[in-house]
Structures are given as C-alpha cells and as structure tokens.
C-alpha cells in the first residue's frame, strides 16, 4: 500500500505541472489538456493513471488564470470571470499579487471540494449492491437525460448529438448475440470504437482545427513573481473564497453547469456581499479570489456524479471517465465495492495535487509565462504531433489515428453548427450500458417491460430522469418566451465581467 501511495505522488505532481502548462495556453481547456495526456496513460498502473488525469484537471483550472491576468485572455472558460479584476490589477503593477491570490484561492477551493467529494461520494456508494440490470438501465437513462440540461442553446441539436453518440456506441459486436454490427467487414471495428478515440477527436483535434483558423493571441510583456497574500489579505478574501467554494460545490454536483457558470455566479455574489463593491472591475482582490475558489472547487465536486453514478457532468469528467474505461474500470455504484483501492488512491492523489498546485504553481510561473509568449503556429504543430503520437502509442494502429482525425472533423463540424459536444460523448459512453442492461433485463423477465417500474430503485431513477427532462423542457420554453436577455443580464451585472463574456466563449 505504501509503495502504491509513493507512486501516486509523482503522478500528482506531474499531472499538476502538465495541467498548469495546458491551462496557461489560451484556448486549450482542461478537458483538452487531459485528452492529450489520455493515450499516454495506457500502459500505466490504473491508480497512477487516474491520479495523473485528475491532477491535470486541478492544475489546468489554476493555469487558466495566468493568461487571464497577464494578457486578458482566459486560458480556460472558467478563468473568464478572473479577467475583470485580475487584468486590472496587472495594469496597476500588481500582477504578482493577483497571481498569488489566484493560486491561494484555488488551493482553498480545491481542499473544500475534496472534503465534499469524500463525504458525499461515499454515501452514494452505499446503494451499490442494490443495482440490477433494470436499475443499471435506468441509471443509463438518467445519464442520457442530462443531455437536455446540457443543450442550452437548442434542445433539438443536443438530442441529435446524443443520438449520434448512441449510434457510434452500436458499432462492433452485439452484446447479446455476438453478431457484427456496422463494421463494414473491418476487423479493427469488431471491438467497437473506444470512447478514448472519440474524446481525443472531438475535444483536442476539433479544438486544434478551430484554433488554427483564429488569429494569434497577445503575448505577455512582463514576467512577474508570485506574491502570496498577507494575513490582512487572507481576512479580506476569506468571505469571497467561502462564497466561491459553496457555489462551486453545488454547480459541480449538478451535471452540465461546470466551472464557467460557478465562476461568474461566485463573482456576482462576492460583489453583492463585499464592503468594497466600487473596486470590482477595477482591480479588486475579492474579484479574483471568488471565481478562482469556485472553479477549483468544481474540479473536485464534478467527480461526485461520475464516481458514484457513472454520469460525467462536464467535459473534463467525461475525459476522466475515459481514463477509467481505458483501464477496465467502470465508474458507478459497484466501483466502491470492486475497486475501492482505486477510489482511495484518487482521494490521496487529489489531496497531493492540491498541495502540488501551490509548490509547482510557484515554480512553473516562469515557463508558463514563456509558453504564453510562444508563436501560435509552433504550439499548434506541437500539439498535433502529440495527439498523433499518443494515439498511435496505444496499440500501434494507424487505423485508430484515422478514427481520431475523423472524429476531429466531426467535432469541428458540430462546433460550426453550434451543436454541443458533451451529449455525443455521453451517448458513446452510456450507450453500451443502456443497451446491454435493457436486453438483459428483458431476458431475465421473459420480455416483460414492467420490470423497469416494478423494481423500486429502477423506478426511482427513471422518475428522476423524467424530472430532468421536464425541467429542461420548461426552461427551454421559458427562455424562448422571455428571450436571451436573462442570461446576458446576469453576466452583465458583474460590472467588468460582462465585457469578457466573448473571451470566455472564444476559449471553448
């Protein structure tokens, strides 16, 4: 056990370092940073691989604040709320102080989120042994119902993306009869399309295609040193950190919200409860502390539905789910029964990652700033090469490289038509669970569909899925009636934050 824990520490520190570099690169989100690393975890010990990916998530959430503060360009979507006051502090010659507050607040939010993760996930795992094929089918349906809440712009587009993902999941061998389906006599498709290839394609390659057509980003003109907050500043930013941590907890648990929403909500609430409201948008330390605490809390709490129910509620959680599947681990109710050591290793790794974020974040500042200033074409070419070499390293298959590039084109087309990507990934990941357990349940019940409502747990999960769907339909109908002004008003109410909404969107 001690040897396994010692192996986790290098993975935690290495993941945080890679995450900070990836987060510091404008346009490369935490999910893309994780997806680039995913193929290289294939031959690793499962516990170390999972910790490496989770630590990358933690590091990337902090790294996104570096270009947000220095060049007014968020490295991640969640860092968009940090621009308003972070960049203003930089213009006042306080960039080092802003970077220190960001790092310290991320550490506080990360530890708070980890405590919530340990407490809540363990409780949800107590129902593990009660799951049967009907319950697993209902759980998969619950996961697919999240698609409705993820499709904020168009419910039809979200559902279309989800159906497309389910179609991809049917490629390969039939789980019951063993017949080949949609393989076109290609031996490489008999085992299906691995979710890892879909994720790397629609997240990393599609983003690279889009970034290649965009103009270069502004370069950093100074190289400040981090200045950690003083005891007096600790006291001032304590309330914004608490607000950000609480909001990040709820937004992380709810699928489809994520760090971006929590950051803007935390910024608005911190301004509402601040004694120095006039400073917001003009260099307020509280305006940096609140969103940074929120998005780092989400980095831990977003794993709660993924670990306990197998439902990834964010892009980054979906990539981490791919890491579990790559090593034969099935997140969900039975994970705590069959692979409890992996879960405990993840908890230890996340704690080490938050400690590493402070140490590595301080040491990585100089190379991170250097990375921000590199010409964009060179960075894009390097990442392309990283994707191809990483995918080829999995099984030495050029066919899989072609599959990744094909899904990259699909992801780029979906972005062009403004279709959400996460429903596609949910369909691919949950498709096998839904289909196989649906058919197993019918076999066990001799074709009686009432088995899905006779079993209390399955009926309860289906009821929750129905509530998700109805709630999303009501929200979509209300937004269509009221118009899009409600969403814009919330961000605009944050003073300077309303002006950076476009920057956050461009970094997707």
C-alpha positions as CSV (number, residue, x, y, z in Angstrom):
1,X,0.0,0.0,0.0
2,X,2.8,2.4,0.9
3,X,4.6,1.6,-2.4
4,X,1.4,2.4,-4.3
5,X,1.0,5.7,-2.5
6,X,4.6,6.6,-3.2
7,X,3.9,6.0,-6.9
8,X,0.9,8.3,-6.7
9,X,2.9,11.3,-5.6
10,X,4.9,11.7,-8.9
11,X,1.7,11.3,-10.9
12,X,0.0,14.0,-8.9
13,X,3.0,16.5,-9.2
14,X,3.4,15.6,-12.9
15,X,-0.3,16.0,-13.7
16,X,-0.4,19.4,-12.0
17,X,2.6,20.6,-13.9
18,X,1.2,19.5,-17.2
19,X,-2.2,20.9,-16.3
20,X,-0.8,24.3,-15.5
21,X,1.1,24.4,-18.8
22,X,-2.0,23.4,-20.7
23,X,-4.3,25.8,-18.8
24,X,-1.9,28.6,-19.4
25,X,-2.2,28.1,-23.2
26,X,-5.2,30.1,-24.4
27,X,-7.8,28.0,-26.0
28,X,-6.7,24.7,-24.5
29,X,-9.3,23.8,-21.9
30,X,-8.8,21.3,-19.0
31,X,-10.6,18.7,-20.9
32,X,-8.3,19.1,-23.9
33,X,-5.3,19.1,-21.7
34,X,-6.5,15.8,-20.2
35,X,-7.4,14.3,-23.6
36,X,-3.9,15.0,-24.9
37,X,-2.5,13.0,-21.9
38,X,-5.0,10.2,-22.0
39,X,-3.4,8.0,-24.6
40,X,-0.1,8.0,-22.7
41,X,-1.7,6.5,-19.6
42,X,-2.5,3.3,-21.4
43,X,0.5,1.3,-20.1
44,X,0.5,2.9,-16.6
45,X,-0.8,1.5,-13.3
46,X,-4.5,2.2,-13.1
47,X,-4.3,4.2,-9.9
48,X,-1.4,6.3,-11.1
49,X,-3.1,6.9,-14.4
50,X,-6.4,8.1,-12.8
51,X,-4.5,10.4,-10.4
52,X,-2.4,11.8,-13.3
53,X,-5.6,12.7,-15.2
54,X,-7.4,14.1,-12.1
55,X,-4.3,16.2,-11.1
56,X,-4.1,17.6,-14.6
57,X,-7.7,18.8,-14.2
58,X,-6.7,20.5,-10.9
59,X,-3.6,22.1,-12.4
60,X,-5.4,23.3,-15.6
61,X,-8.1,25.1,-13.6
62,X,-5.4,27.2,-11.9
63,X,-3.3,27.6,-15.0
64,X,-6.1,29.2,-16.9
65,X,-5.9,32.3,-14.7
66,X,-2.3,33.0,-15.8
67,X,-3.1,34.4,-19.3
68,X,-6.3,35.8,-17.9
69,X,-4.3,38.0,-15.6
70,X,-1.3,38.7,-17.8
71,X,-2.8,39.2,-21.3
72,X,-6.6,39.5,-20.7
73,X,-7.2,36.1,-22.5
74,X,-8.6,33.3,-20.4
75,X,-6.7,30.1,-20.7
76,X,-9.9,28.2,-19.8
77,X,-13.5,29.1,-19.9
78,X,-13.8,29.2,-16.2
79,X,-11.0,31.8,-16.0
80,X,-13.0,34.4,-18.0
81,X,-14.5,35.8,-14.7
82,X,-11.0,36.4,-13.4
83,X,-10.2,38.8,-16.2
84,X,-12.1,41.8,-15.0
85,X,-10.1,42.3,-11.8
86,X,-7.1,40.2,-12.5
87,X,-6.1,42.1,-15.6
88,X,-6.9,45.4,-13.9
89,X,-4.5,44.5,-11.1
90,X,-1.9,43.7,-13.7
91,X,-2.4,47.2,-15.2
92,X,-1.8,48.6,-11.7
93,X,1.5,46.8,-11.4
94,X,0.0,44.1,-9.1
95,X,0.2,41.1,-11.4
96,X,2.3,39.1,-8.9
97,X,-0.3,39.8,-6.2
98,X,-3.2,38.7,-8.5
99,X,-1.4,35.5,-9.4
100,X,-0.7,34.8,-5.7
101,X,-4.4,35.4,-4.8
102,X,-5.4,33.1,-7.6
103,X,-3.1,30.3,-6.5
104,X,-4.0,30.6,-2.8
105,X,-7.8,30.7,-3.6
106,X,-7.5,27.8,-5.9
107,X,-5.8,25.8,-3.1
108,X,-8.6,26.7,-0.6
109,X,-11.4,25.8,-3.1
110,X,-9.7,22.6,-4.1
111,X,-9.4,21.3,-0.5
112,X,-13.0,22.3,0.2
113,X,-14.1,20.4,-2.9
114,X,-12.1,17.4,-1.9
115,X,-13.7,17.2,1.5
116,X,-17.2,17.4,-0.1
117,X,-16.1,14.7,-2.6
118,X,-15.0,12.3,0.1
119,X,-18.1,12.8,2.2
120,X,-20.9,12.7,-0.4
121,X,-19.5,10.1,-2.9
122,X,-19.1,7.6,-0.1
123,X,-22.7,8.0,0.9
124,X,-24.0,7.5,-2.6
125,X,-21.9,4.3,-3.0
126,X,-23.8,2.6,-0.1
127,X,-26.6,1.6,-2.6
128,X,-24.1,-0.2,-4.8
129,X,-25.2,-3.8,-4.2
130,X,-28.9,-2.9,-4.9
131,X,-28.2,-2.4,-8.6
132,X,-29.6,-5.0,-11.0
133,X,-29.9,-4.9,-14.9
134,X,-33.2,-2.8,-14.7
135,X,-31.5,-0.4,-12.3
136,X,-28.4,-0.1,-14.5
137,X,-30.6,0.6,-17.5
138,X,-32.5,3.3,-15.5
139,X,-29.1,4.8,-14.4
140,X,-28.0,5.0,-18.1
141,X,-31.3,6.7,-19.0
142,X,-30.7,9.1,-16.2
143,X,-27.3,9.9,-17.6
144,X,-28.8,10.4,-21.1
145,X,-31.5,12.7,-19.6
146,X,-28.7,15.1,-18.6
147,X,-28.4,15.8,-22.4
148,X,-31.5,18.0,-22.1
149,X,-29.9,20.2,-19.4
150,X,-26.6,20.4,-21.4
151,X,-28.4,21.7,-24.6
152,X,-28.8,25.3,-23.5
153,X,-29.0,26.8,-27.0
154,X,-31.0,24.2,-28.8
155,X,-32.7,21.1,-27.4
156,X,-33.0,19.6,-30.8
157,X,-29.3,19.9,-31.5
158,X,-28.4,18.4,-28.1
159,X,-30.7,15.4,-28.7
160,X,-29.3,15.0,-32.2
161,X,-25.8,14.9,-30.8
162,X,-26.8,12.4,-28.2
163,X,-28.5,10.1,-30.8
164,X,-25.3,10.3,-32.9
165,X,-23.3,9.2,-29.9
166,X,-25.7,6.2,-29.3
167,X,-25.2,5.3,-33.0
168,X,-21.5,5.3,-32.6
169,X,-21.9,3.0,-29.5
170,X,-23.7,0.4,-31.6
171,X,-20.6,-0.2,-33.8
172,X,-18.9,-3.5,-33.1
173,X,-20.2,-6.8,-31.7
174,X,-23.7,-7.3,-30.4
175,X,-23.5,-7.6,-26.6
176,X,-26.1,-10.5,-26.5
177,X,-26.0,-12.4,-29.9
178,X,-22.3,-11.7,-30.8
179,X,-23.2,-10.6,-34.3
180,X,-21.2,-7.9,-36.1
181,X,-22.9,-4.5,-36.5
182,X,-21.9,-1.6,-38.7
183,X,-18.3,-2.9,-39.1
184,X,-18.2,-2.9,-42.9
185,X,-16.1,-6.0,-42.7
186,X,-13.3,-4.1,-41.0
187,X,-11.6,-6.2,-38.3
188,X,-10.5,-3.1,-36.4
189,X,-14.2,-2.2,-35.7
190,X,-15.2,-5.6,-34.3
191,X,-14.5,-4.4,-30.7
192,X,-16.3,-1.1,-31.3
193,X,-15.0,2.4,-31.3
194,X,-13.2,3.1,-28.0
195,X,-14.5,6.2,-26.2
196,X,-10.9,7.4,-25.8
197,X,-10.7,7.9,-29.6
198,X,-13.9,9.8,-29.7
199,X,-12.9,12.1,-26.8
200,X,-9.4,12.9,-28.2
201,X,-11.0,13.6,-31.6
202,X,-14.0,15.8,-30.6
203,X,-12.2,17.7,-27.8
204,X,-8.5,18.0,-28.7
205,X,-8.4,17.7,-32.5
206,X,-11.5,19.7,-33.2
207,X,-10.2,22.5,-30.9
208,X,-6.9,22.5,-32.8
209,X,-8.8,22.7,-36.2
210,X,-10.7,25.7,-34.8
211,X,-7.7,27.4,-33.2
212,X,-5.7,27.0,-36.5
213,X,-8.1,29.4,-38.2
214,X,-8.0,32.0,-35.4
215,X,-5.6,34.9,-35.2
216,X,-2.7,34.7,-32.7
217,X,-3.1,35.7,-29.1
218,X,-1.5,38.7,-27.4
219,X,1.9,38.0,-25.8
220,X,3.0,38.6,-22.2
221,X,5.2,41.7,-21.8
222,X,6.4,41.1,-18.3
223,X,7.4,38.2,-16.1
224,X,6.2,39.0,-12.5
225,X,6.8,36.8,-9.5
226,X,4.0,35.4,-7.4
227,X,3.3,37.3,-4.2
228,X,1.2,35.3,-1.8
229,X,-1.4,37.3,0.2
230,X,-0.6,38.7,3.6
231,X,-2.6,37.8,6.7
232,X,-4.6,41.0,6.3
233,X,-5.5,40.0,2.7
234,X,-6.4,36.4,4.0
235,X,-9.0,38.0,6.1
236,X,-10.4,40.2,3.3
237,X,-10.7,37.4,0.8
238,X,-12.0,34.7,3.2
239,X,-15.7,35.5,2.5
240,X,-15.3,35.5,-1.3
241,X,-13.4,32.2,-1.1
242,X,-16.3,30.8,1.1
243,X,-18.9,32.0,-1.4
244,X,-16.9,30.6,-4.3
245,X,-16.4,27.2,-2.6
246,X,-20.1,26.8,-1.7
247,X,-21.3,27.8,-5.2
248,X,-18.7,25.6,-6.8
249,X,-19.9,22.7,-4.7
250,X,-23.5,22.9,-6.0
251,X,-22.5,23.7,-9.6
252,X,-20.1,20.9,-9.6
253,X,-22.6,18.3,-8.4
254,X,-25.3,19.4,-10.9
255,X,-24.4,17.9,-14.4
256,X,-23.9,20.5,-17.1
257,X,-23.0,23.5,-15.0
258,X,-19.3,23.4,-14.6
259,X,-16.6,25.8,-13.7
260,X,-17.6,28.6,-16.0
261,X,-21.1,29.1,-14.6
262,X,-19.8,28.8,-11.0
263,X,-17.1,31.4,-11.6
264,X,-19.5,34.0,-12.8
265,X,-22.0,33.3,-10.1
266,X,-19.3,33.5,-7.5
267,X,-18.1,36.8,-8.9
268,X,-21.5,38.3,-8.8
269,X,-22.3,37.1,-5.2
270,X,-18.9,38.2,-3.9
271,X,-19.5,41.6,-5.3
272,X,-23.0,41.6,-3.7
273,X,-21.7,40.8,-0.2
274,X,-18.5,42.9,-0.4
275,X,-17.8,46.0,1.6
276,X,-15.8,47.4,-1.4
277,X,-18.2,47.0,-4.3
278,X,-16.8,50.0,-6.0
279,X,-13.5,48.2,-6.5
280,X,-15.0,45.4,-8.6
281,X,-13.9,45.7,-12.2
282,X,-11.1,48.0,-11.2
283,X,-8.6,45.6,-9.5
284,X,-10.4,44.1,-6.5
285,X,-8.6,41.1,-4.9
286,X,-12.1,39.7,-4.0
287,X,-13.0,39.6,-7.7
288,X,-10.0,37.3,-8.3
289,X,-10.5,35.1,-5.2
290,X,-14.2,34.2,-5.6
291,X,-14.1,32.8,-9.2
292,X,-10.8,31.0,-8.6
293,X,-12.1,29.3,-5.5
294,X,-15.3,28.3,-7.3
295,X,-13.7,26.7,-10.4
296,X,-11.1,24.8,-8.3
297,X,-13.9,23.5,-6.1
298,X,-15.7,22.3,-9.2
299,X,-12.6,20.3,-10.2
300,X,-13.3,18.0,-7.3
301,X,-17.1,18.1,-6.9
302,X,-17.7,17.5,-10.6
303,X,-16.3,14.0,-9.9
304,X,-19.1,13.1,-7.5
305,X,-21.8,12.1,-10.1
306,X,-19.1,10.5,-12.2
307,X,-17.7,8.3,-9.5
308,X,-21.0,7.4,-7.7
309,X,-23.3,7.1,-10.7
310,X,-21.0,6.9,-13.7
311,X,-22.5,10.1,-15.2
312,X,-20.0,12.6,-16.4
313,X,-21.4,16.1,-15.9
314,X,-18.7,18.0,-17.6
315,X,-16.2,17.6,-20.4
316,X,-13.3,17.1,-18.0
317,X,-15.2,14.5,-16.0
318,X,-16.0,12.7,-19.3
319,X,-12.3,12.5,-20.2
320,X,-11.5,11.2,-16.7
321,X,-14.3,8.6,-17.3
322,X,-12.5,7.6,-20.4
323,X,-9.4,7.0,-18.3
324,X,-11.3,4.7,-16.1
325,X,-12.7,2.8,-19.0
326,X,-9.3,2.6,-20.7
327,X,-8.1,0.6,-17.6
328,X,-11.1,-1.7,-17.4
329,X,-12.7,0.3,-14.5
330,X,-16.4,1.1,-14.6
331,X,-17.3,4.2,-12.6
332,X,-20.7,3.8,-10.8
333,X,-22.2,2.1,-7.9
334,X,-20.0,-1.0,-7.9
335,X,-16.8,0.9,-8.2
336,X,-16.5,1.2,-4.4
337,X,-17.1,-2.5,-4.0
338,X,-14.8,-3.9,-6.7
339,X,-12.1,-1.3,-6.8
340,X,-12.2,0.6,-3.5
341,X,-8.4,0.9,-3.6
342,X,-8.6,3.0,-6.8
343,X,-11.0,5.4,-5.2
344,X,-8.9,5.8,-2.1
345,X,-5.8,6.4,-4.3
346,X,-7.8,9.1,-6.2
347,X,-8.6,10.8,-2.9
348,X,-5.0,10.8,-1.8
349,X,-3.9,11.9,-5.2
350,X,-6.3,14.8,-5.3
351,X,-5.0,15.9,-1.9
352,X,-1.4,15.7,-3.1
353,X,-2.4,17.5,-6.3
354,X,-3.8,20.5,-4.3
355,X,-0.5,20.6,-2.3
356,X,1.4,20.3,-5.6
357,X,-0.6,23.1,-7.1
358,X,1.0,25.6,-4.6
359,X,4.5,24.2,-5.0
360,X,4.5,23.6,-8.7
361,X,2.4,26.7,-9.4
362,X,5.1,28.8,-7.8
363,X,8.0,27.0,-9.7
364,X,6.2,26.8,-13.0
365,X,5.4,30.5,-13.3
366,X,8.4,31.4,-15.5
367,X,7.9,28.5,-18.0
368,X,4.2,29.1,-18.1
369,X,4.7,32.8,-18.9
370,X,7.2,31.8,-21.6
371,X,4.7,29.4,-23.0
372,X,2.1,32.1,-23.3
373,X,4.5,34.1,-25.4
374,X,5.3,31.5,-28.0
375,X,4.1,31.9,-31.6
376,X,0.7,30.1,-32.0
377,X,1.6,28.1,-35.2
378,X,4.5,26.3,-33.4
379,X,2.3,25.4,-30.4
380,X,-0.4,24.1,-32.6
381,X,2.0,21.9,-34.6
382,X,3.5,20.5,-31.4
383,X,0.1,19.6,-30.0
384,X,-0.9,18.0,-33.3
385,X,2.2,15.8,-33.1
386,X,1.4,15.0,-29.5
387,X,-2.1,13.8,-30.4
388,X,-0.9,11.6,-33.3
389,X,2.0,10.0,-31.4
390,X,-0.2,9.5,-28.3
391,X,-3.0,7.7,-30.1
392,X,-0.5,5.6,-32.1
393,X,1.2,4.5,-28.9
394,X,-2.0,2.9,-27.6
395,X,-2.0,-0.1,-29.9
396,X,0.4,0.9,-32.7
397,X,-2.6,1.3,-35.1
398,X,-2.7,3.9,-37.9
399,X,-6.4,3.0,-38.2
400,X,-7.1,4.4,-34.8
401,X,-5.2,7.6,-35.7
402,X,-7.5,7.9,-38.7
403,X,-10.5,7.4,-36.4
404,X,-9.4,10.2,-34.2
405,X,-8.9,12.6,-37.1
406,X,-12.3,11.6,-38.4
407,X,-13.9,12.5,-35.1
408,X,-11.9,15.7,-35.0
409,X,-13.6,16.7,-38.3
410,X,-16.9,15.7,-36.8
411,X,-16.3,17.7,-33.7
412,X,-15.2,20.7,-35.8
413,X,-18.5,20.4,-37.9
414,X,-20.5,20.2,-34.7
415,X,-18.8,23.4,-33.4
416,X,-19.5,25.1,-36.7
417,X,-23.2,24.3,-36.4
418,X,-23.2,25.1,-32.7
419,X,-24.0,21.6,-31.6
420,X,-23.0,20.6,-28.1
421,X,-20.2,18.0,-27.9
422,X,-20.8,16.5,-24.5
423,X,-24.1,14.9,-25.4
424,X,-22.2,13.0,-28.2
425,X,-19.7,11.8,-25.6
426,X,-22.5,10.8,-23.2
427,X,-24.1,8.7,-25.9
428,X,-20.9,6.9,-26.7
429,X,-20.1,6.2,-23.1
430,X,-23.5,5.3,-21.8
431,X,-24.8,3.6,-25.0
432,X,-23.4,0.1,-24.2
433,X,-24.7,0.3,-20.6
434,X,-28.2,1.2,-21.7
435,X,-28.5,-1.3,-24.5
436,X,-26.9,-4.3,-22.7
437,X,-28.8,-3.9,-19.5
438,X,-32.1,-3.2,-21.3
439,X,-31.8,-6.5,-23.1
440,X,-30.5,-8.4,-20.1
441,X,-33.5,-7.2,-18.0
442,X,-35.9,-8.4,-20.7
443,X,-34.2,-11.8,-20.9
444,X,-34.5,-12.2,-17.1
445,X,-38.1,-11.1,-17.1
446,X,-39.1,-13.1,-20.2
447,X,-39.8,-9.9,-22.2
448,X,-41.9,-8.1,-19.5
449,X,-41.2,-4.3,-19.8
450,X,-43.0,-3.7,-16.4
451,X,-39.8,-5.0,-14.7
452,X,-38.4,-1.5,-15.1
453,X,-41.1,0.0,-12.9
454,X,-41.7,-2.9,-10.5
455,X,-38.2,-2.6,-9.1
456,X,-38.2,0.5,-6.7
457,X,-34.6,1.6,-7.5
458,X,-35.1,1.5,-11.2
459,X,-38.5,3.2,-11.0
460,X,-36.9,6.0,-8.8
461,X,-34.1,6.6,-11.3
462,X,-36.5,6.7,-14.2
463,X,-38.6,9.2,-12.3
464,X,-35.6,11.4,-11.6
465,X,-34.7,11.2,-15.3
466,X,-38.3,12.3,-16.2
467,X,-37.9,15.3,-13.8
468,X,-34.7,16.3,-15.5
469,X,-36.3,16.1,-18.9
470,X,-39.5,18.0,-17.9
471,X,-37.5,20.7,-16.1
472,X,-35.3,21.2,-19.1
473,X,-38.3,21.4,-21.4
474,X,-39.9,24.0,-19.1
475,X,-36.7,26.0,-19.0
476,X,-36.3,25.9,-22.8
477,X,-39.9,27.0,-23.2
478,X,-39.5,29.9,-20.7
479,X,-36.3,31.1,-22.4
480,X,-38.0,31.0,-25.8
481,X,-40.8,33.1,-24.4
482,X,-38.7,35.6,-22.4
483,X,-35.8,35.7,-24.8
484,X,-32.0,35.5,-24.3
485,X,-31.7,38.7,-22.2
486,X,-31.9,36.9,-18.9
487,X,-28.6,35.1,-19.4
488,X,-26.8,38.1,-20.6
489,X,-28.1,40.2,-17.7
490,X,-26.5,38.0,-15.2
491,X,-23.1,38.4,-16.6
492,X,-23.5,42.0,-17.4
493,X,-24.5,42.6,-13.8
494,X,-21.0,41.8,-12.8
495,X,-19.6,45.1,-13.9
496,X,-16.5,44.3,-15.9
497,X,-17.3,40.7,-16.3
498,X,-19.9,41.3,-18.9
499,X,-17.2,42.6,-21.2
500,X,-15.2,39.4,-21.1
501,X,-18.0,37.0,-22.0
502,X,-16.8,36.9,-25.5
503,X,-13.3,36.0,-24.4
504,X,-14.7,33.1,-22.4
505,X,-16.6,31.8,-25.4
506,X,-13.7,32.0,-27.7
507,X,-11.6,29.9,-25.5
508,X,-14.0,27.0,-25.6
